[in-house]
């Protein structure tokens, strides 16, 4: 019988530091960077234990790649490709103690170093397009967590079964990389948390946000960063006062909101599919005041890019976590785990953006996040690509697999907005239509409303 012998060289750190790697993603989070944040946060070990601090950092990041596994099984995977090198076999208790010794500070500083828009972020008329939004994540139901993270209040079915935290992120829409993030107990609202992210805004950016962020004080704070914004606001009886100060030729008008000048765009959006059509209104406010340079129909179409932040949350909560509850049973462990998740997501997204950038004209939207995640997992198990080779390889194995599996250009599809996972199984009775359909979308800009001083 024919036989094949496959031999390969594995380059990792020496001694007890050998299991401290993240496969090819280690090049995005190199040893020197991890050692620097450990020294800055005073978490470098005083003596080299079986689990040095650097190894624990990589173990936490690998735990995000293998979110369905306990840390003991994660350890087996980071040690699997070491090619017979002697490696410790720590107990679950030892890993728990090591994570507590490390604390959340090194992961937080690591995220601060890696956050920011990747090269190739989408620009609209010279402005970097960003979006802000919040989501809710469930944490382990322990007494320690309940002291900080409360359950979400419910209706007749009672509060949520698990404590929850609110995560708020600022993403670059073109690459879905995280520019900044903040999280808090679910009892704090999105507009309360949002000011913590404003330091990451600057001139040359346009921020997209939904109706929850349509508050005058927050709009003024965003404008104070010199970044532009495009925010949807409520209409009807609950709409903010937006008096017509001056009319623009495209149907929009100039007004004031939160003490700053804004331009108001009333759009009527008609969505037509094979099953019929539906029309709804959308009122937008923006600091882009020049109608000649920024036409109202194009601004209304730009607002759809806000959904990129929802896609980023789907990748984080469904693709990486698989809808699971966060593991940690203490508030400090929750901080540590959330920052580890953000770092892991960011390096995966950066690897995708780097790969797309090597092929001019390739939209990062066509790259499969699932392919990148599974390729990264394989590289961890093989302990492959831990150290960069003698020649620069911007694509890498992960990038090549992503480029070989590019999805078709994004099609314009819609699906009914329905509850995917009801709080109670009794709420999900009946057949739910989740089919997607190809639509045509028509945007009509409505003229500014008449005011008492206008001629009839």
Secondary structure, 3 states (H helix, E strand, C coil): CCCCCCCCCCCCCCHHHCCCCCHHHHHCCCHHHHHHHHHHCCCCCCCCCCCCHHHHHHHHHHHHHCCCCCHHHHHHHHHHCCCCCCCCCCCHHHHHHHHHHHCCHHHHHHHHHHCCCCCCCCEECCEEEEEEEEEEEECCCCHHHHCCCCECCCCCCCCCCCEEEEEEEEEECCCCCEEEEEEEECCCCHHHHHHHHHHHCCCCEEEEECHHHCCHHHHHHHHHCCCEEEEEECCHHHCCCCCCCEECCCCCEEEEECCEEEEEEEEEEEEEECCEEEEEEEEEEECCCCCCCCCHHHHHHHHHHHHHHHHHHHHHHHHHCCCCCCCCCCHHHHHHHHHHHHHHHHHHHHHHHHHHHCCCCCCHHHCCHHHHHHHHHHHHHHCCCCCCCCCCCCCHHHHHHHHHCCCCCCCCEEECCCCCCCCCHHHHCCCCCCCEEECEEEEEECCCCCCCCCCC
